[in-house]
Amino acid sequence: FQALRTMVQANPQILQPMLQELGKQNPNLMELIQDHQADFLRLINEPGGEE
């Protein structure tokens, strides 16, 4: 997840295409992200290294 966070923070426009691909590969995970979108975005946008 840290690598994902770093990638999205460096290049925010990559998030949407990446999520579309994730939805194809893992629909259950995509559904969880959509159900908890605010939490997901908060985690993606907070500074790294806190895990």
N, C-alpha and C positions, 0 to 999 in steps of 0.2 A: 504494500500500500504506500510505503514511503516513496518508492520509485514513481508510482503513479502520481502522487501529490507533487513531487518535484517537477515531473514532466508537465503537468497541467499548469502549475504556477509559472513555469518558464514559457509556456506556449498555450494560453487559455483557449484558443480557437480549436485546439485538438480534442477538447473534451467531448463535444457533440458527436463527431464521427467515431470516436473511440467507444462511446456509449452505444451507438447504433450497432457497431460490430460486436460488442459484448452481448447485446440483446439477441443477436443471431446465434452466438456460441453458447450462451447461458441464460435462457429466458427467465429462469427462476431468480437468479441474482439480479437481473435487470428489473424484475418486478419489485424486489425488495428495495432497490435503489429508488425506484419511482415512488413507492409507498413512503419512503423516508427521505425524500429529496432534500428537504431543508437541512437535515442532519448530515447527509452525504456532502452537500455543498459546504457546510461549515467545516467538516473534517478536511475536505480537499483544500480549503482556503486558509486554514490555520497554519502558522509556522511549523516547519518540520522539526524532527528530533525530540518530540515529546512522548514518543511511544516507549 
